[in-house]
Amino acid sequence: MEISRTATDSFALQELEDDLCKITGFHSASLQPNSGAAGEYAGLCVIRAYHETRGEGHRDICLIPLSAHGTNPAVSGLTSCVEHLLTALLSRQLWLA
């Protein structure tokens, strides 16, 4: 019986996810591209979950430079983070905007 390429690919990806979990000790792994708004969202969700597992769920501030792409503040809002836009002055002081 011939195994379809889709089934073979799916098996290989699942095996890779399982191996990554074993290596990192994480409960699960994601193979989605970690870029753009989806990547930012996935990253902030992982960071938030990490803080919650350590009993630090109150850590909900996301520092975003004013030069950041427009999706950064939007994504932080989706993850219930409080965003603070930062402006760096020539004197190297940081001011919360």
N, C-alpha and C positions, 0 to 999 in steps of 0.2 A: 504494500500500500504506500502510495506517495504522500509525503507530508508536505503540506502547502508552505510556501515561503513565509506567509503571514504567521502561521503557527510557529515556525522555526524562529523567526525574528522575535515574536512575542516571548517565546521560551528563553531566548538569549538575553533579552532585556530584563526579564524577571530574574534570571540568574545573576545578572550584573547588579541589580538592585539588592538582591539578597546578600551578595558578596560585600557590597558597600556597607550594608548594615552590620555585617559581622566585623568588618575592619574598623568602622567608626564607633560602633556601639550604639548607633541610633536605632530607634524603633522602626523607622521607615526611611526610604530614600526617594528622591524625585529625579528623573532624568530629563525634565523639561529644561529648555534653554534658559539660563539664568541671566537674561538681559531684557531690557525694555521694562515696561510697566509690570508685566507678569513676573519678571525676574525680581524686580524691586519688591513686589508684593510677597513673593515666596520668601525672599530674604528676611523681610521684616517679620513675617509670621514665625519663622524659625527663631529669630532673635527674641521675639516676645515669648514664645513657648519656653525657650531656654531660661529666661528670667523667671517665668512662672514656676518651673520645676525647682528652682532654687529658693522659692518663697519670696521672690523679688518682683512680683507682678506689678508693683507700684511704679516700677521703672518704665515710664511711658513717654519719655521725651525723646524726640528725634531731631537731631541738629542737621539742618540743611543749609548749605551755602546759597546765597542769593543767585549765584551763577549756575545753580543746578537746573537741570531740565524741568519743565513744568509738571511732569508726572510725579516727581519726588514728593512735593507737598500733598498731592492728591492721594497717592498711595499711603502715605503716613496716616492720613485721615481715615482711610479704609480699614486700617489696622488699629484704630482707636488710639493712635499715638498723638501726643501733643507736639506739633511741629514748631520749631523755633528757627526762623530764618536768620542767618548770620551774615554780617558784613565785616570783612577784615579791612582795617585801616592801614595806611602806610606805617603807622607806629607799631604795628603788629598787635594791637589790642583788638579784642573781639567784643562786639556789641550785639546784644539781642535786639532784633528789629521788631 
